[in-house]
Structure formats: C-alpha cells, structure tokens
Amino acid sequence: MARTQAKTAQEILMNDFQTLVSDTERLLEHTATLAGDQADELREQIHESLLRARETLKLTEDSLREHGKAAVTATEDYVQANPWQSVGIAAGVGFLIGLLASRR
C-alpha cells in the first residue's frame, strides 16, 4: 500500500512539472510573433532553460524513484521482521493522533 501511495505521489509531481514545462513551451511559441533581436534572445534563453529543466526533472525523477523504492522496501522488511513492534508503534501513533484530534 505504501509503495502504491509513494508511486502515486511521484507521478502527480512529475505530471504537474511536465504540464508546467509544456505550458511554458506553448508560451514560448506564442511569443514567436514578437519582433526584434531582444525577443529572439529571450526566446532562446527560455528554450535553453526548458531543456535544462527537463534534464534536471529526469535526474530528479530517477533519484526519487530509487529512494522511494528503497524506503518502501526497508519499511516492509522491518514490518515483516518485527510485526509486534510494528503493531505497537502503529497503536501508539494512532493513540497520539486521537489525542490531538480530540483536543480541537
């Protein structure tokens, strides 16, 4: 279950960032009607920034996937190795959340 939630959160983040990049590309295309050397230079700078952002996004995505998988695997291994401690921890956390919720 935790593995599914981590994957979903990563996918949402990646989709949002990809939408931002594509919207910026469309904006860049719409500014193509602007004239002048400064406009051309500005479009080129934006284009280069988008390329760097895509590369960074890909590297970040790979890193997040690796770290997320490692964290989920470590958690699942711990729970399988120590089921009673995991139940105790979950009960304690649930109790604390219940206390905090009842104070409001």
N, C-alpha and C positions, 0 to 999 in steps of 0.2 A: 504494500500500500504506500509506504514512504517512497519507494522507488518511483511509483507512478506519479505521486504528487511532485517530486523533485523534477521529473521529466516534464510534467505539465508546466510548472513554473518557468523552467528554462525555455520551453517552446514559446510561451507567452512573451517572455522578454525578447527572444530572438525575433518573433513576428513583429513586435512593436518597433524594434530598431530597424528591421528591414523595411517596414512601412515608412518610417522617418526618412530613410535613405531614398526610397523610391519617390516620395513626395518632394524631396529636395532636388532629385533629378528632373522631375517634371517642372519645378520652378525654374531650374536652370534652362530647360528647353524653352519655356515661355519668355525668358529674358533674352532669347536669341534675336528678338526683333530690335533690341536696343542697339544703337549705333555708337561708334567711337572706339578708340583704342582702349580706353579705360574699361568699357563694358566687356570687351573681348578679354582683357587681362583678368577682370573679376570673374568671368565665367570659367576661365582656365584654372584659376586658383580654387574655385568651388569644386570643379571637376577633380582636381588633384586631391583635395581634402576628402571628397567622397571615396575615391579609390583607397586612400589610407584608412578611412573609417571602415570600409568593407574588409580590408585585410586585418585590421585590429579586431573587428567583430568576429571573424572566422577564428582567429587565435584565441580570443576570449571564450568563444563557444566551445572549442575543443577543450580548453582548460577547465571550464565549468563542468562539462560533461564528465571528465576524468575525476575531478574532485567530488562531484556529486555521487558518482558510482562508487567511489572508494568509501565515502561516508555512509552510504546506504548499506554497503556490504559489511563494513565494520559494525554498524549498529545491529544488523541482522545476525551476524556471528555472535555478538555479545549476548543478545537476547536468547539465542539458541543455546549458548553455553551456560547462561545464568538465568533460567526462566523465573525462579522465585525472587531473585533480586530485582529483576525487571518488573515483576508484578508489584513488588513493594514500592519501587520508585514511582511507577505509574499511579499507584494508590495515593502516595504522598503528594505528588504533583496535583492529582485530582482534588485532594482534600484542600490544598492551599488555594487552588483556583476557586473552589467552592466558598472558602472563607472570604476571599477577596470579592467575589461576586455578591455575597450576601451582605456585605458592608455598604454597598451602594444602594 
